[in-house]
Amino acid sequence: MELTLAIDLGTTNLKVGLVNELGEILLLYSSGVPTVSNEAGAAEHDPEQLRDMVISLCKKVLKDNDKGQVKYIVSSGYQFGLMMMDEQRKPLTGLTLLTDTRSQTTFSDFISFYADEDIYRKTGCPLISQYVLPRLFYFFRERPELYKKAKYFTDSKSFLFEWLTGEWVTDMSTAGATQFYNLQDYQWDEGLLSKLHLSGEQFPAVADGTQYSAPLKKEVAEMLGLKEKVEVVLGIYDGAALGMGLSGFEPNVGIINIGTTAMLRIPGDNAVLDQDENKRIQAYAIKERFFLNGGALNNAALPLDWMRNNLFDINPNDPDLLQISHEPPLISLPYLTGERDSQTGPYASGVFFGIRRNHSKTDFARSVLEGVAYSMRYLYDALRENNMPVKEIRMGGGGVNIKAWPQIFADVLGVPVTLPPGNEMALVGNAMLAFTAGGIFKDFNEASFSMLRSGERIEPDKKAVDIRDKQYRFFKKLRESLAPLFKEHQEVRY
């Protein structure tokens, strides 16, 4: 049986696993990836350290296995990565992460600078500060000497693929989160880049990550102890790989990843752009005429971790987390690191509303779980309002281990939530892509039939749905009322 060596690079963890054609992860190793911060707001990965970690974990996974069965290597990586390189292609910076906030400081100027461009219509990316284009603008405006030295610009996917194959290529779903990949012609948008004195030639070639592949370089094969010919499949971004591993991109099935951050996506044949002025939907191409539409949250398990580290411990299996109070509810806007929608944006911050003396630690923890789910409802409603119905949710990520959370999501969204049978479904999704690209399966449907299994299915509680709906309407009103104050609050200084 042929095997795939699957690599999943996230902002906080690197995972490498060996996956067979039945969707079984035969062996898995993971490691935390250190964040480097050399100046205020910076959050980067060191590229040399990252490469060494990939080598180390791959060697561990392959050590006691039949290397001759490994026919494919495939990787998924995080979006929003930017590394600047000089004319000799030597790094001038690390790879930026989602949590890099430097572009927030120049974001207002960025909006004015591009005021005459319809960026959302061109790229499917709303005006938020995490994308690569605002990050380039930050360096252009605030670090001109460093910016002038930069000749080439790479991301997490093209960095890994070039090291593995020698080809400088990224995939469409990673390119889509730059905010200068044009969804009409599937090319780098020269008009947006030229305003920063750049051109598409300074960025990697873009290919269909579900099909494009290249041979593993001889020196890397020898380093890993792989003697047989191995094909490296380009792959897609990490959230899309998880979606593949949860649903096989089944139509009308929503994909939720609930981890440090969270996302909601639904596959479709067209890029869906939100008709609402708040531009709640992001559209990322997986390949030509196939997109993941939806939105994402900066804050999911992150505010829970903050609460554990700074306030009090939380029992994730506490049955009281599911209780619905008959008193006026404690409401949380859990936006510790800003948000990605244009209404609240990077200026949003955390809020507990309605605190009373009888509220307990459990009440505060529950309000955060609910606040994340209500924030996801905001994105879910955007999909429905733009003619993208969702019949079911497939949910993955570490957040599913908090027993109450999937039920809260089912009640808030009003649709069934199905959990995976195991963890690390992004590795399975990666392997599904590799086996399909290699011809083991004729399409995603056949790969899904062979490799995917369903876990527990959680139905909405009808009584809870009605109560949650009423609470959500108040949550939404509170959120909208505070939106203009978030930015004003940023200007308050001692």
Phi, psi and omega in degrees: 000133181284152183235153174242132171270108187255132181242128178235109182257112175254179182289335181243338184223148173246130181232137178229129181220159177252120188237136179260182186288351177265003181082016180270130174273107186285327181203143184216134171231146179219161180204143173291143179255118182296142174266131180258132179225101183265354177205167183303127178087347183284142174211109187222162166257140174282120187297321180292317178297320180297314179298318179297323179292320178298315179300313183299313182290322177298317179297320179297316181295322185275347191306309186250026180240162179286101184295338180293341179277347181282111182253339185223148167236138179214146180230149166241147182218170182283152173277175175072006181284139177216122172233126179268139181231153180275188185296333177270009179065031174267138184297134171261339179221175168275189176268116182293150180248169176307323186280001175287121188251009184299325182291345176296328185290338181242014188292322178299318177293324178300315180299318178293321182298323182253024185299332182269006181249134175271076186299319183297315180296323182287319193243346185076010182251118175296169180279088174229159194277349186282342184294165184291325181300312175298331178289319174299319179298321178302311180293322178301319185272318189260336182232059187298325181294316177294318182299321181292334178284339186284128178249326182229156184223129184231171180231181185296321182291309182293330176298311180291317184294322178294320178295321182284326189237341187088357179258132182268091186220141170239169181259166185298321184289330175283318177299326183299335181268016174274334186078014171222027172257115188280122183281349178281319182241005179054049179222160169299137182276105185294329179295316179292321181288323185297333179295339176255015179062039179236167175220163181298338180293344180271002181238160183296155171298152182246132182223168176287108184292345179277348184232327188289138178210164178209155180293145174295134180300144184302316183293327177288320178301316179295321179298322182270355180078025180262116185263328179283161178295128180237133179260134179259115178272135187301313178081185186231180182287165192297320179295322178290323177297320176297317178301319177298318182286341179270321189228351187064022182059042177294136182300144176063015175252118179282148181244122175242127170252121182241100179226221174304316171249185181211157176216156170228121180226154173221133182284152178195165182278350182230153171285123181258121179253133184294130178279347178286148183296340182277353174050063186281342187257137171253142180239117180242128178284132170270317172206178181300131179063030172211122190228156164253117180252143179159210182209179183213160179240138174288333192238112175228267175288343182305310179294332175293317178298319178299318181297317179298317187282334188242340185241292183199160181284157181230133174270108185294344180255014179295117181296338180291346177295340180268350182294142176251119184288145174272352175277165172306129190288151168280121185252134178242131163258100193273047192262064184292334182238036183071180177223172189264353180272158185284345181286310179265315172065197186292347184273350182298151178218174185282143180218135164249125184241133177091027181292132175232163187295340181273357182287137184254177175302319180297322178297319179293317179297316179299320182296329176290315177303316180292320181298322176293317180295320178294324176296323177290327176300324177303320178284321179300317178297325179298319178296314181296319181292340179253031172062040174235081182292147179240119182269340185197153175247133168254124188241134176222182182100167184297337181295340180291345178282349171275105195305323184285337192295311179302323178293320177299317178298316179300319181288321181289320182272338178076022178226158179297148176241123179252130181264155178283161179285345181204184180266175174059047181288345175296325177294320177295317178299319176301314182294323177301317178297315183296314181294326178288316178298327181276357177091003176296320174242147183282334179199180182296326180298316180293321177297319179297317181300323183276326194249342186258142174229150179262149175254214183295139176251126184249120181269148175295144173272117189302318180295318180293326180302316181295318180292315180298323181296319178295318179294322180297320180299322176290318178305314182296319179296318178297316180300314181293324180292324183275343186309310180291336181283334180301312181293319179299323180298328180296336182273353180278117181226150175280000000 
